[in-house]
Structures are given as C-alpha cells and as structure tokens.
Amino acid sequence: MCSIAFDLRLRLDQAEGELEMNLVDKIVTSVGLLASLAAAGFWLCGSLIEVPDNIDTIVGELQRVGRLNAWAALAALIAALCAAHAFWRQMT
C-alpha cells in the first residue's frame, strides 16, 4: 500500500513539474504578450487616423498610417516568434 501511495505521489509531482515554466519561457511569453498588445494598439491607432480630402495634406497622413502599420507588423512578427518558441518548447 505504501509503494502505491509513493508511486501516485511521484506521478503527481512529475505532472506538476511539467506545468512549470522556466525563467526563459516566462520572459518569452511575456514579450509575446506585450508585442501582441502593441501590435493591436498600433493597428488601432493607424485605423483611427482621419485622412483628409485635401490632396496637399493626404500624403503626410498616409505616411503616418504606413509607419504605424509597419510598427504593428514588427510587433506581430515578434509575437509570432514568441508563440513559435512556446510551441516548439511544448513539442520537445
């Protein structure tokens, strides 16, 4: 009976250990979270920019939207790389 209880306790400890994340995983996951929030924020800001009908000022506003979209794409790339790292860690 004692060996069964020890075996069950050992299996529970192993299962709990598998759920723990090391420091690198926590950092990568946090960076991915922040990058995905930044991407959403950049794209939201870019979509809320009002583009004027005046041909003289439209170019500057479109360039501003383009810069925000570029930052959002970079943040989305970082988030995707962090997600790929987490997926890779689960597979190994």
PDB file of N, CA, C and O in Angstrom:
ATOM      1  N   MET A   1       0.828  -1.200   0.000  1.00  0.00           N
ATOM      2  CA  MET A   1       0.000   0.000   0.000  1.00  0.00           C
ATOM      3  C   MET A   1       0.870   1.261   0.000  1.00  0.00           C
ATOM      4  O   MET A   1       0.554   2.249  -0.663  1.00  0.00           O
ATOM      5  N   CYS A   2       1.955   1.207   0.745  1.00  0.00           N
ATOM      6  CA  CYS A   2       2.836   2.362   0.839  1.00  0.00           C
ATOM      7  C   CYS A   2       3.501   2.649  -0.509  1.00  0.00           C
ATOM      8  O   CYS A   2       3.667   3.809  -0.884  1.00  0.00           O
ATOM      9  N   SER A   3       3.878   1.601  -1.235  1.00  0.00           N
ATOM     10  CA  SER A   3       4.530   1.814  -2.526  1.00  0.00           C
ATOM     11  C   SER A   3       3.556   2.402  -3.540  1.00  0.00           C
ATOM     12  O   SER A   3       3.971   3.161  -4.415  1.00  0.00           O
ATOM     13  N   ILE A   4       2.272   2.070  -3.444  1.00  0.00           N
ATOM     14  CA  ILE A   4       1.262   2.644  -4.349  1.00  0.00           C
ATOM     15  C   ILE A   4       1.096   4.131  -4.062  1.00  0.00           C
ATOM     16  O   ILE A   4       1.017   4.931  -4.994  1.00  0.00           O
ATOM     17  N   ALA A   5       1.044   4.512  -2.796  1.00  0.00           N
ATOM     18  CA  ALA A   5       0.913   5.921  -2.432  1.00  0.00           C
ATOM     19  C   ALA A   5       2.144   6.709  -2.885  1.00  0.00           C
ATOM     20  O   ALA A   5       2.022   7.830  -3.377  1.00  0.00           O
ATOM     21  N   PHE A   6       3.324   6.119  -2.717  1.00  0.00           N
ATOM     22  CA  PHE A   6       4.548   6.793  -3.164  1.00  0.00           C
ATOM     23  C   PHE A   6       4.551   6.942  -4.679  1.00  0.00           C
ATOM     24  O   PHE A   6       4.939   7.988  -5.199  1.00  0.00           O
ATOM     25  N   ASP A   7       4.117   5.892  -5.397  1.00  0.00           N
ATOM     26  CA  ASP A   7       4.071   5.943  -6.855  1.00  0.00           C
ATOM     27  C   ASP A   7       3.084   7.006  -7.329  1.00  0.00           C
ATOM     28  O   ASP A   7       3.378   7.740  -8.272  1.00  0.00           O
ATOM     29  N   LEU A   8       1.929   7.096  -6.694  1.00  0.00           N
ATOM     30  CA  LEU A   8       0.949   8.123  -7.066  1.00  0.00           C
ATOM     31  C   LEU A   8       1.480   9.518  -6.774  1.00  0.00           C
ATOM     32  O   LEU A   8       1.300  10.437  -7.573  1.00  0.00           O
ATOM     33  N   ARG A   9       2.138   9.674  -5.624  1.00  0.00           N
ATOM     34  CA  ARG A   9       2.704  10.974  -5.274  1.00  0.00           C
ATOM     35  C   ARG A   9       3.814  11.358  -6.256  1.00  0.00           C
ATOM     36  O   ARG A   9       3.926  12.526  -6.628  1.00  0.00           O
ATOM     37  N   LEU A  10       4.628  10.400  -6.675  1.00  0.00           N
ATOM     38  CA  LEU A  10       5.684  10.653  -7.645  1.00  0.00           C
ATOM     39  C   LEU A  10       5.082  11.085  -8.977  1.00  0.00           C
ATOM     40  O   LEU A  10       5.581  12.021  -9.603  1.00  0.00           O
ATOM     41  N   ARG A  11       4.025  10.424  -9.416  1.00  0.00           N
ATOM     42  CA  ARG A  11       3.371  10.800 -10.671  1.00  0.00           C
ATOM     43  C   ARG A  11       2.759  12.189 -10.588  1.00  0.00           C
ATOM     44  O   ARG A  11       2.805  12.943 -11.559  1.00  0.00           O
ATOM     45  N   LEU A  12       2.185  12.536  -9.440  1.00  0.00           N
ATOM     46  CA  LEU A  12       1.626  13.879  -9.274  1.00  0.00           C
ATOM     47  C   LEU A  12       2.718  14.930  -9.318  1.00  0.00           C
ATOM     48  O   LEU A  12       2.540  15.988  -9.922  1.00  0.00           O
ATOM     49  N   ASP A  13       3.859  14.644  -8.676  1.00  0.00           N
ATOM     50  CA  ASP A  13       4.973  15.582  -8.711  1.00  0.00           C
ATOM     51  C   ASP A  13       5.485  15.774 -10.133  1.00  0.00           C
ATOM     52  O   ASP A  13       5.814  16.892 -10.530  1.00  0.00           O
ATOM     53  N   GLN A  14       5.552  14.700 -10.893  1.00  0.00           N
ATOM     54  CA  GLN A  14       6.007  14.810 -12.279  1.00  0.00           C
ATOM     55  C   GLN A  14       5.019  15.619 -13.101  1.00  0.00           C
ATOM     56  O   GLN A  14       5.428  16.431 -13.932  1.00  0.00           O
ATOM     57  N   ALA A  15       3.740  15.416 -12.887  1.00  0.00           N
ATOM     58  CA  ALA A  15       2.736  16.158 -13.644  1.00  0.00           C
ATOM     59  C   ALA A  15       2.793  17.642 -13.293  1.00  0.00           C
ATOM     60  O   ALA A  15       2.662  18.495 -14.170  1.00  0.00           O
ATOM     61  N   GLU A  16       2.987  17.948 -12.020  1.00  0.00           N
ATOM     62  CA  GLU A  16       3.091  19.352 -11.626  1.00  0.00           C
ATOM     63  C   GLU A  16       4.361  19.974 -12.190  1.00  0.00           C
ATOM     64  O   GLU A  16       4.341  21.138 -12.590  1.00  0.00           O
ATOM     65  N   GLY A  17       5.451  19.242 -12.235  1.00  0.00           N
ATOM     66  CA  GLY A  17       6.704  19.751 -12.767  1.00  0.00           C
ATOM     67  C   GLY A  17       6.630  20.057 -14.239  1.00  0.00           C
ATOM     68  O   GLY A  17       7.309  20.964 -14.720  1.00  0.00           O
ATOM     69  N   GLU A  18       5.817  19.318 -14.962  1.00  0.00           N
ATOM     70  CA  GLU A  18       5.687  19.562 -16.397  1.00  0.00           C
ATOM     71  C   GLU A  18       4.966  20.870 -16.677  1.00  0.00           C
ATOM     72  O   GLU A  18       5.157  21.463 -17.738  1.00  0.00           O
ATOM     73  N   LEU A  19       4.149  21.325 -15.752  1.00  0.00           N
ATOM     74  CA  LEU A  19       3.409  22.562 -15.966  1.00  0.00           C
ATOM     75  C   LEU A  19       4.230  23.802 -15.620  1.00  0.00           C
ATOM     76  O   LEU A  19       3.858  24.912 -16.000  1.00  0.00           O
ATOM     77  N   GLU A  20       5.323  23.631 -14.915  1.00  0.00           N
ATOM     78  CA  GLU A  20       6.126  24.774 -14.517  1.00  0.00           C
ATOM     79  C   GLU A  20       6.907  25.319 -15.708  1.00  0.00           C
ATOM     80  O   GLU A  20       7.400  24.567 -16.548  1.00  0.00           O
ATOM     81  N   MET A  21       7.006  26.625 -15.758  1.00  0.00           N
ATOM     82  CA  MET A  21       7.773  27.280 -16.818  1.00  0.00           C
ATOM     83  C   MET A  21       9.081  27.786 -16.224  1.00  0.00           C
ATOM     84  O   MET A  21       9.115  28.282 -15.098  1.00  0.00           O
ATOM     85  N   ASN A  22      10.147  27.655 -16.989  1.00  0.00           N
ATOM     86  CA  ASN A  22      11.409  28.202 -16.503  1.00  0.00           C
ATOM     87  C   ASN A  22      11.435  29.707 -16.795  1.00  0.00           C
ATOM     88  O   ASN A  22      10.501  30.250 -17.385  1.00  0.00           O
ATOM     89  N   LEU A  23      12.493  30.355 -16.383  1.00  0.00           N
ATOM     90  CA  LEU A  23      12.582  31.811 -16.492  1.00  0.00           C
ATOM     91  C   LEU A  23      12.567  32.270 -17.950  1.00  0.00           C
ATOM     92  O   LEU A  23      11.925  33.266 -18.283  1.00  0.00           O
ATOM     93  N   VAL A  24      13.268  31.549 -18.811  1.00  0.00           N
ATOM     94  CA  VAL A  24      13.316  31.926 -20.228  1.00  0.00           C
ATOM     95  C   VAL A  24      11.921  31.849 -20.850  1.00  0.00           C
ATOM     96  O   VAL A  24      11.521  32.741 -21.598  1.00  0.00           O
ATOM     97  N   ASP A  25      11.182  30.780 -20.537  1.00  0.00           N
ATOM     98  CA  ASP A  25       9.827  30.644 -21.070  1.00  0.00           C
ATOM     99  C   ASP A  25       8.919  31.768 -20.588  1.00  0.00           C
ATOM    100  O   ASP A  25       8.096  32.275 -21.351  1.00  0.00           O
ATOM    101  N   LYS A  26       9.064  32.154 -19.333  1.00  0.00           N
ATOM    102  CA  LYS A  26       8.251  33.246 -18.795  1.00  0.00           C
ATOM    103  C   LYS A  26       8.582  34.564 -19.491  1.00  0.00           C
ATOM    104  O   LYS A  26       7.684  35.347 -19.802  1.00  0.00           O
ATOM    105  N   ILE A  27       9.858  34.807 -19.733  1.00  0.00           N
ATOM    106  CA  ILE A  27      10.263  36.046 -20.402  1.00  0.00           C
ATOM    107  C   ILE A  27       9.755  36.071 -21.834  1.00  0.00           C
ATOM    108  O   ILE A  27       9.209  37.077 -22.287  1.00  0.00           O
ATOM    109  N   VAL A  28       9.935  34.958 -22.549  1.00  0.00           N
ATOM    110  CA  VAL A  28       9.492  34.894 -23.950  1.00  0.00           C
ATOM    111  C   VAL A  28       7.977  35.052 -24.029  1.00  0.00           C
ATOM    112  O   VAL A  28       7.476  35.755 -24.908  1.00  0.00           O
ATOM    113  N   THR A  29       7.250  34.417 -23.137  1.00  0.00           N
ATOM    114  CA  THR A  29       5.795  34.537 -23.129  1.00  0.00           C
ATOM    115  C   THR A  29       5.366  35.963 -22.807  1.00  0.00           C
ATOM    116  O   THR A  29       4.427  36.474 -23.416  1.00  0.00           O
ATOM    117  N   SER A  30       6.031  36.607 -21.871  1.00  0.00           N
ATOM    118  CA  SER A  30       5.699  37.994 -21.524  1.00  0.00           C
ATOM    119  C   SER A  30       5.993  38.937 -22.686  1.00  0.00           C
ATOM    120  O   SER A  30       5.204  39.838 -22.971  1.00  0.00           O
ATOM    121  N   VAL A  31       7.118  38.735 -23.352  1.00  0.00           N
ATOM    122  CA  VAL A  31       7.451  39.562 -24.509  1.00  0.00           C
ATOM    123  C   VAL A  31       6.409  39.367 -25.612  1.00  0.00           C
ATOM    124  O   VAL A  31       5.990  40.329 -26.255  1.00  0.00           O
ATOM    125  N   GLY A  32       5.996  38.120 -25.825  1.00  0.00           N
ATOM    126  CA  GLY A  32       4.968  37.846 -26.824  1.00  0.00           C
ATOM    127  C   GLY A  32       3.643  38.504 -26.487  1.00  0.00           C
ATOM    128  O   GLY A  32       2.960  39.027 -27.368  1.00  0.00           O
ATOM    129  N   LEU A  33       3.281  38.479 -25.214  1.00  0.00           N
ATOM    130  CA  LEU A  33       2.051  39.138 -24.782  1.00  0.00           C
ATOM    131  C   LEU A  33       2.119  40.636 -25.030  1.00  0.00           C
ATOM    132  O   LEU A  33       1.188  41.221 -25.584  1.00  0.00           O
ATOM    133  N   LEU A  34       3.215  41.257 -24.623  1.00  0.00           N
ATOM    134  CA  LEU A  34       3.363  42.699 -24.814  1.00  0.00           C
ATOM    135  C   LEU A  34       3.422  43.069 -26.291  1.00  0.00           C
ATOM    136  O   LEU A  34       2.874  44.093 -26.700  1.00  0.00           O
ATOM    137  N   ALA A  35       4.085  42.240 -27.090  1.00  0.00           N
ATOM    138  CA  ALA A  35       4.179  42.517 -28.528  1.00  0.00           C
ATOM    139  C   ALA A  35       2.825  42.401 -29.205  1.00  0.00           C
ATOM    140  O   ALA A  35       2.506  43.201 -30.085  1.00  0.00           O
ATOM    141  N   SER A  36       2.028  41.426 -28.815  1.00  0.00           N
ATOM    142  CA  SER A  36       0.703  41.301 -29.429  1.00  0.00           C
ATOM    143  C   SER A  36      -0.204  42.453 -29.030  1.00  0.00           C
ATOM    144  O   SER A  36      -0.995  42.927 -29.844  1.00  0.00           O
ATOM    145  N   LEU A  37      -0.100  42.908 -27.787  1.00  0.00           N
ATOM    146  CA  LEU A  37      -0.875  44.085 -27.372  1.00  0.00           C
ATOM    147  C   LEU A  37      -0.400  45.339 -28.107  1.00  0.00           C
ATOM    148  O   LEU A  37      -1.210  46.182 -28.494  1.00  0.00           O
ATOM    149  N   ALA A  38       0.907  45.458 -28.296  1.00  0.00           N
ATOM    150  CA  ALA A  38       1.445  46.614 -29.029  1.00  0.00           C
ATOM    151  C   ALA A  38       0.973  46.595 -30.478  1.00  0.00           C
ATOM    152  O   ALA A  38       0.612  47.638 -31.023  1.00  0.00           O
ATOM    153  N   ALA A  39       0.971  45.423 -31.107  1.00  0.00           N
ATOM    154  CA  ALA A  39       0.508  45.323 -32.497  1.00  0.00           C
ATOM    155  C   ALA A  39      -0.947  45.753 -32.605  1.00  0.00           C
ATOM    156  O   ALA A  39      -1.317  46.501 -33.510  1.00  0.00           O
ATOM    157  N   ALA A  40      -1.765  45.278 -31.682  1.00  0.00           N
ATOM    158  CA  ALA A  40      -3.176  45.668 -31.702  1.00  0.00           C
ATOM    159  C   ALA A  40      -3.334  47.168 -31.493  1.00  0.00           C
ATOM    160  O   ALA A  40      -4.162  47.807 -32.143  1.00  0.00           O
ATOM    161  N   GLY A  41      -2.544  47.723 -30.592  1.00  0.00           N
ATOM    162  CA  GLY A  41      -2.615  49.163 -30.346  1.00  0.00           C
ATOM    163  C   GLY A  41      -2.168  49.989 -31.537  1.00  0.00           C
ATOM    164  O   GLY A  41      -2.803  50.987 -31.878  1.00  0.00           O
ATOM    165  N   PHE A  42      -1.075  49.578 -32.171  1.00  0.00           N
ATOM    166  CA  PHE A  42      -0.597  50.305 -33.354  1.00  0.00           C
ATOM    167  C   PHE A  42      -1.621  50.249 -34.485  1.00  0.00           C
ATOM    168  O   PHE A  42      -1.889  51.260 -35.134  1.00  0.00           O
ATOM    169  N   TRP A  43      -2.192  49.066 -34.721  1.00  0.00           N
ATOM    170  CA  TRP A  43      -3.172  48.959 -35.799  1.00  0.00           C
ATOM    171  C   TRP A  43      -4.446  49.730 -35.477  1.00  0.00           C
ATOM    172  O   TRP A  43      -5.081  50.294 -36.368  1.00  0.00           O
ATOM    173  N   LEU A  44      -4.811  49.750 -34.203  1.00  0.00           N
ATOM    174  CA  LEU A  44      -5.984  50.545 -33.817  1.00  0.00           C
ATOM    175  C   LEU A  44      -5.717  52.025 -34.039  1.00  0.00           C
ATOM    176  O   LEU A  44      -6.557  52.727 -34.601  1.00  0.00           O
ATOM    177  N   CYS A  45      -4.564  52.504 -33.608  1.00  0.00           N
ATOM    178  CA  CYS A  45      -4.220  53.926 -33.815  1.00  0.00           C
ATOM    179  C   CYS A  45      -4.159  54.265 -35.301  1.00  0.00           C
ATOM    180  O   CYS A  45      -4.623  55.325 -35.719  1.00  0.00           O
ATOM    181  N   GLY A  46      -3.588  53.367 -36.095  1.00  0.00           N
ATOM    182  CA  GLY A  46      -3.497  53.611 -37.527  1.00  0.00           C
ATOM    183  C   GLY A  46      -4.853  53.651 -38.196  1.00  0.00           C
ATOM    184  O   GLY A  46      -5.059  54.408 -39.145  1.00  0.00           O
ATOM    185  N   SER A  47      -5.774  52.846 -37.714  1.00  0.00           N
ATOM    186  CA  SER A  47      -7.103  52.827 -38.326  1.00  0.00           C
ATOM    187  C   SER A  47      -7.958  54.011 -37.893  1.00  0.00           C
ATOM    188  O   SER A  47      -8.935  54.343 -38.564  1.00  0.00           O
ATOM    189  N   LEU A  48      -7.609  54.644 -36.794  1.00  0.00           N
ATOM    190  CA  LEU A  48      -8.398  55.780 -36.309  1.00  0.00           C
ATOM    191  C   LEU A  48      -7.923  57.128 -36.867  1.00  0.00           C
ATOM    192  O   LEU A  48      -8.551  58.157 -36.621  1.00  0.00           O
ATOM    193  N   ILE A  49      -6.823  57.120 -37.611  1.00  0.00           N
ATOM    194  CA  ILE A  49      -6.334  58.366 -38.198  1.00  0.00           C
ATOM    195  C   ILE A  49      -7.290  58.791 -39.302  1.00  0.00           C
ATOM    196  O   ILE A  49      -7.606  58.025 -40.212  1.00  0.00           O
ATOM    197  N   GLU A  50      -7.728  60.005 -39.196  1.00  0.00           N
ATOM    198  CA  GLU A  50      -8.655  60.539 -40.193  1.00  0.00           C
ATOM    199  C   GLU A  50      -7.860  61.094 -41.372  1.00  0.00           C
ATOM    200  O   GLU A  50      -7.019  61.977 -41.203  1.00  0.00           O
ATOM    201  N   VAL A  51      -8.132  60.572 -42.563  1.00  0.00           N
ATOM    202  CA  VAL A  51      -7.434  61.006 -43.762  1.00  0.00           C
ATOM    203  C   VAL A  51      -8.240  62.144 -44.395  1.00  0.00           C
ATOM    204  O   VAL A  51      -9.404  61.952 -44.745  1.00  0.00           O
ATOM    205  N   PRO A  52      -7.634  63.321 -44.544  1.00  0.00           N
ATOM    206  CA  PRO A  52      -8.373  64.470 -45.074  1.00  0.00           C
ATOM    207  C   PRO A  52      -8.606  64.348 -46.590  1.00  0.00           C
ATOM    208  O   PRO A  52      -7.944  63.567 -47.274  1.00  0.00           O
ATOM    209  N   ASP A  53      -9.548  65.129 -47.085  1.00  0.00           N
ATOM    210  CA  ASP A  53      -9.842  65.168 -48.516  1.00  0.00           C
ATOM    211  C   ASP A  53      -8.869  66.067 -49.275  1.00  0.00           C
ATOM    212  O   ASP A  53      -8.808  66.014 -50.503  1.00  0.00           O
ATOM    213  N   ASN A  54      -8.120  66.880 -48.565  1.00  0.00           N
ATOM    214  CA  ASN A  54      -7.199  67.823 -49.185  1.00  0.00           C
ATOM    215  C   ASN A  54      -5.985  67.069 -49.728  1.00  0.00           C
ATOM    216  O   ASN A  54      -5.318  66.353 -48.980  1.00  0.00           O
ATOM    217  N   ILE A  55      -5.698  67.219 -50.997  1.00  0.00           N
ATOM    218  CA  ILE A  55      -4.594  66.495 -51.638  1.00  0.00           C
ATOM    219  C   ILE A  55      -3.235  66.914 -51.088  1.00  0.00           C
ATOM    220  O   ILE A  55      -2.283  66.135 -51.144  1.00  0.00           O
ATOM    221  N   ASP A  56      -3.132  68.117 -50.565  1.00  0.00           N
ATOM    222  CA  ASP A  56      -1.847  68.598 -50.042  1.00  0.00           C
ATOM    223  C   ASP A  56      -1.488  67.938 -48.710  1.00  0.00           C
ATOM    224  O   ASP A  56      -0.307  67.762 -48.412  1.00  0.00           O
ATOM    225  N   THR A  57      -2.467  67.579 -47.924  1.00  0.00           N
ATOM    226  CA  THR A  57      -2.190  67.006 -46.598  1.00  0.00           C
ATOM    227  C   THR A  57      -2.424  65.501 -46.533  1.00  0.00           C
ATOM    228  O   THR A  57      -2.124  64.880 -45.513  1.00  0.00           O
ATOM    229  N   ILE A  58      -2.946  64.913 -47.582  1.00  0.00           N
ATOM    230  CA  ILE A  58      -3.262  63.485 -47.543  1.00  0.00           C
ATOM    231  C   ILE A  58      -1.998  62.625 -47.503  1.00  0.00           C
ATOM    232  O   ILE A  58      -1.982  61.571 -46.867  1.00  0.00           O
ATOM    233  N   VAL A  59      -0.952  63.068 -48.174  1.00  0.00           N
ATOM    234  CA  VAL A  59       0.279  62.270 -48.255  1.00  0.00           C
ATOM    235  C   VAL A  59       0.904  62.101 -46.878  1.00  0.00           C
ATOM    236  O   VAL A  59       1.332  61.001 -46.528  1.00  0.00           O
ATOM    237  N   GLY A  60       0.961  63.155 -46.102  1.00  0.00           N
ATOM    238  CA  GLY A  60       1.548  63.077 -44.761  1.00  0.00           C
ATOM    239  C   GLY A  60       0.777  62.131 -43.853  1.00  0.00           C
ATOM    240  O   GLY A  60       1.373  61.372 -43.089  1.00  0.00           O
ATOM    241  N   GLU A  61      -0.536  62.176 -43.936  1.00  0.00           N
ATOM    242  CA  GLU A  61      -1.353  61.298 -43.100  1.00  0.00           C
ATOM    243  C   GLU A  61      -1.224  59.843 -43.534  1.00  0.00           C
ATOM    244  O   GLU A  61      -1.170  58.949 -42.690  1.00  0.00           O
ATOM    245  N   LEU A  62      -1.173  59.597 -44.837  1.00  0.00           N
ATOM    246  CA  LEU A  62      -0.991  58.230 -45.317  1.00  0.00           C
ATOM    247  C   LEU A  62       0.381  57.683 -44.924  1.00  0.00           C
ATOM    248  O   LEU A  62       0.517  56.496 -44.626  1.00  0.00           O
ATOM    249  N   GLN A  63       1.390  58.543 -44.925  1.00  0.00           N
ATOM    250  CA  GLN A  63       2.715  58.107 -44.469  1.00  0.00           C
ATOM    251  C   GLN A  63       2.691  57.764 -42.983  1.00  0.00           C
ATOM    252  O   GLN A  63       3.334  56.807 -42.551  1.00  0.00           O
ATOM    253  N   ARG A  64       1.955  58.540 -42.210  1.00  0.00           N
ATOM    254  CA  ARG A  64       1.829  58.264 -40.777  1.00  0.00           C
ATOM    255  C   ARG A  64       1.126  56.929 -40.542  1.00  0.00           C
ATOM    256  O   ARG A  64       1.537  56.152 -39.680  1.00  0.00           O
ATOM    257  N   VAL A  65       0.066  56.661 -41.307  1.00  0.00           N
ATOM    258  CA  VAL A  65      -0.631  55.383 -41.211  1.00  0.00           C
ATOM    259  C   VAL A  65       0.312  54.242 -41.598  1.00  0.00           C
ATOM    260  O   VAL A  65       0.322  53.192 -40.956  1.00  0.00           O
ATOM    261  N   GLY A  66       1.102  54.454 -42.647  1.00  0.00           N
ATOM    262  CA  GLY A  66       2.056  53.437 -43.073  1.00  0.00           C
ATOM    263  C   GLY A  66       3.105  53.133 -42.011  1.00  0.00           C
ATOM    264  O   GLY A  66       3.462  51.973 -41.806  1.00  0.00           O
ATOM    265  N   ARG A  67       3.604  54.170 -41.333  1.00  0.00           N
ATOM    266  CA  ARG A  67       4.584  53.951 -40.262  1.00  0.00           C
ATOM    267  C   ARG A  67       3.968  53.162 -39.107  1.00  0.00           C
ATOM    268  O   ARG A  67       4.602  52.259 -38.560  1.00  0.00           O
ATOM    269  N   LEU A  68       2.738  53.502 -38.740  1.00  0.00           N
ATOM    270  CA  LEU A  68       2.074  52.760 -37.662  1.00  0.00           C
ATOM    271  C   LEU A  68       1.842  51.305 -38.060  1.00  0.00           C
ATOM    272  O   LEU A  68       1.994  50.403 -37.236  1.00  0.00           O
ATOM    273  N   ASN A  69       1.479  51.077 -39.306  1.00  0.00           N
ATOM    274  CA  ASN A  69       1.286  49.713 -39.792  1.00  0.00           C
ATOM    275  C   ASN A  69       2.604  48.943 -39.784  1.00  0.00           C
ATOM    276  O   ASN A  69       2.621  47.750 -39.481  1.00  0.00           O
ATOM    277  N   ALA A  70       3.689  49.603 -40.110  1.00  0.00           N
ATOM    278  CA  ALA A  70       4.995  48.942 -40.087  1.00  0.00           C
ATOM    279  C   ALA A  70       5.372  48.542 -38.661  1.00  0.00           C
ATOM    280  O   ALA A  70       5.853  47.430 -38.442  1.00  0.00           O
ATOM    281  N   TRP A  71       5.162  49.424 -37.700  1.00  0.00           N
ATOM    282  CA  TRP A  71       5.433  49.094 -36.296  1.00  0.00           C
ATOM    283  C   TRP A  71       4.543  47.957 -35.827  1.00  0.00           C
ATOM    284  O   TRP A  71       4.989  47.073 -35.095  1.00  0.00           O
ATOM    285  N   ALA A  72       3.278  47.980 -36.250  1.00  0.00           N
ATOM    286  CA  ALA A  72       2.349  46.914 -35.865  1.00  0.00           C
ATOM    287  C   ALA A  72       2.790  45.576 -36.451  1.00  0.00           C
ATOM    288  O   ALA A  72       2.727  44.550 -35.774  1.00  0.00           O
ATOM    289  N   ALA A  73       3.231  45.585 -37.695  1.00  0.00           N
ATOM    290  CA  ALA A  73       3.697  44.345 -38.319  1.00  0.00           C
ATOM    291  C   ALA A  73       4.941  43.811 -37.616  1.00  0.00           C
ATOM    292  O   ALA A  73       5.075  42.600 -37.439  1.00  0.00           O
ATOM    293  N   LEU A  74       5.841  44.687 -37.217  1.00  0.00           N
ATOM    294  CA  LEU A  74       7.035  44.261 -36.484  1.00  0.00           C
ATOM    295  C   LEU A  74       6.651  43.646 -35.141  1.00  0.00           C
ATOM    296  O   LEU A  74       7.188  42.610 -34.749  1.00  0.00           O
ATOM    297  N   ALA A  75       5.719  44.290 -34.438  1.00  0.00           N
ATOM    298  CA  ALA A  75       5.264  43.751 -33.146  1.00  0.00           C
ATOM    299  C   ALA A  75       4.565  42.405 -33.338  1.00  0.00           C
ATOM    300  O   ALA A  75       4.733  41.500 -32.521  1.00  0.00           O
ATOM    301  N   ALA A  76       3.781  42.265 -34.413  1.00  0.00           N
ATOM    302  CA  ALA A  76       3.116  40.988 -34.689  1.00  0.00           C
ATOM    303  C   ALA A  76       4.135  39.901 -35.019  1.00  0.00           C
ATOM    304  O   ALA A  76       3.947  38.744 -34.642  1.00  0.00           O
ATOM    305  N   LEU A  77       5.208  40.258 -35.718  1.00  0.00           N
ATOM    306  CA  LEU A  77       6.273  39.304 -36.008  1.00  0.00           C
ATOM    307  C   LEU A  77       6.923  38.812 -34.720  1.00  0.00           C
ATOM    308  O   LEU A  77       7.158  37.614 -34.561  1.00  0.00           O
ATOM    309  N   ILE A  78       7.210  39.717 -33.813  1.00  0.00           N
ATOM    310  CA  ILE A  78       7.819  39.342 -32.532  1.00  0.00           C
ATOM    311  C   ILE A  78       6.874  38.427 -31.750  1.00  0.00           C
ATOM    312  O   ILE A  78       7.306  37.433 -31.168  1.00  0.00           O
ATOM    313  N   ALA A  79       5.579  38.770 -31.741  1.00  0.00           N
ATOM    314  CA  ALA A  79       4.601  37.929 -31.038  1.00  0.00           C
ATOM    315  C   ALA A  79       4.525  36.543 -31.661  1.00  0.00           C
ATOM    316  O   ALA A  79       4.429  35.547 -30.944  1.00  0.00           O
ATOM    317  N   ALA A  80       4.567  36.468 -32.989  1.00  0.00           N
ATOM    318  CA  ALA A  80       4.511  35.168 -33.667  1.00  0.00           C
ATOM    319  C   ALA A  80       5.754  34.338 -33.362  1.00  0.00           C
ATOM    320  O   ALA A  80       5.651  33.126 -33.171  1.00  0.00           O
ATOM    321  N   LEU A  81       6.923  34.967 -33.314  1.00  0.00           N
ATOM    322  CA  LEU A  81       8.149  34.244 -32.972  1.00  0.00           C
ATOM    323  C   LEU A  81       8.102  33.716 -31.534  1.00  0.00           C
ATOM    324  O   LEU A  81       8.566  32.610 -31.256  1.00  0.00           O
ATOM    325  N   CYS A  82       7.544  34.509 -30.637  1.00  0.00           N
ATOM    326  CA  CYS A  82       7.402  34.058 -29.249  1.00  0.00           C
ATOM    327  C   CYS A  82       6.427  32.891 -29.153  1.00  0.00           C
ATOM    328  O   CYS A  82       6.665  31.943 -28.404  1.00  0.00           O
ATOM    329  N   ALA A  83       5.337  32.954 -29.901  1.00  0.00           N
ATOM    330  CA  ALA A  83       4.385  31.838 -29.917  1.00  0.00           C
ATOM    331  C   ALA A  83       5.019  30.591 -30.517  1.00  0.00           C
ATOM    332  O   ALA A  83       4.772  29.483 -30.040  1.00  0.00           O
ATOM    333  N   ALA A  84       5.830  30.756 -31.554  1.00  0.00           N
ATOM    334  CA  ALA A  84       6.521  29.617 -32.160  1.00  0.00           C
ATOM    335  C   ALA A  84       7.498  28.994 -31.168  1.00  0.00           C
ATOM    336  O   ALA A  84       7.645  27.773 -31.116  1.00  0.00           O
ATOM    337  N   HIS A  85       8.167  29.839 -30.380  1.00  0.00           N
ATOM    338  CA  HIS A  85       9.082  29.329 -29.358  1.00  0.00           C
ATOM    339  C   HIS A  85       8.303  28.498 -28.331  1.00  0.00           C
ATOM    340  O   HIS A  85       8.736  27.408 -27.958  1.00  0.00           O
ATOM    341  N   ALA A  86       7.170  29.007 -27.881  1.00  0.00           N
ATOM    342  CA  ALA A  86       6.371  28.278 -26.893  1.00  0.00           C
ATOM    343  C   ALA A  86       5.876  26.956 -27.479  1.00  0.00           C
ATOM    344  O   ALA A  86       5.880  25.934 -26.792  1.00  0.00           O
ATOM    345  N   PHE A  87       5.455  26.971 -28.730  1.00  0.00           N
ATOM    346  CA  PHE A  87       5.002  25.742 -29.386  1.00  0.00           C
ATOM    347  C   PHE A  87       6.153  24.749 -29.506  1.00  0.00           C
ATOM    348  O   PHE A  87       5.974  23.558 -29.252  1.00  0.00           O
ATOM    349  N   TRP A  88       7.319  25.227 -29.887  1.00  0.00           N
ATOM    350  CA  TRP A  88       8.491  24.370 -30.023  1.00  0.00           C
ATOM    351  C   TRP A  88       8.861  23.744 -28.684  1.00  0.00           C
ATOM    352  O   TRP A  88       9.220  22.568 -28.624  1.00  0.00           O
ATOM    353  N   ARG A  89       8.775  24.522 -27.613  1.00  0.00           N
ATOM    354  CA  ARG A  89       9.116  24.013 -26.271  1.00  0.00           C
ATOM    355  C   ARG A  89       8.143  22.923 -25.836  1.00  0.00           C
ATOM    356  O   ARG A  89       8.534  21.979 -25.149  1.00  0.00           O
ATOM    357  N   GLN A  90       6.873  23.050 -26.234  1.00  0.00           N
ATOM    358  CA  GLN A  90       5.906  22.014 -25.863  1.00  0.00           C
ATOM    359  C   GLN A  90       6.151  20.725 -26.643  1.00  0.00           C
ATOM    360  O   GLN A  90       5.873  19.631 -26.152  1.00  0.00           O
ATOM    361  N   MET A  91       6.668  20.864 -27.850  1.00  0.00           N
ATOM    362  CA  MET A  91       6.885  19.682 -28.685  1.00  0.00           C
ATOM    363  C   MET A  91       8.130  18.899 -28.270  1.00  0.00           C
ATOM    364  O   MET A  91       8.235  17.705 -28.552  1.00  0.00           O
ATOM    365  N   THR A  92       9.061  19.558 -27.608  1.00  0.00           N
ATOM    366  CA  THR A  92      10.287  18.857 -27.214  1.00  0.00           C
ATOM    367  C   THR A  92      10.229  18.390 -25.787  1.00  0.00           C
ATOM    368  O   THR A  92      11.180  17.782 -25.296  1.00  0.00           O
TER     369      THR A  92
END
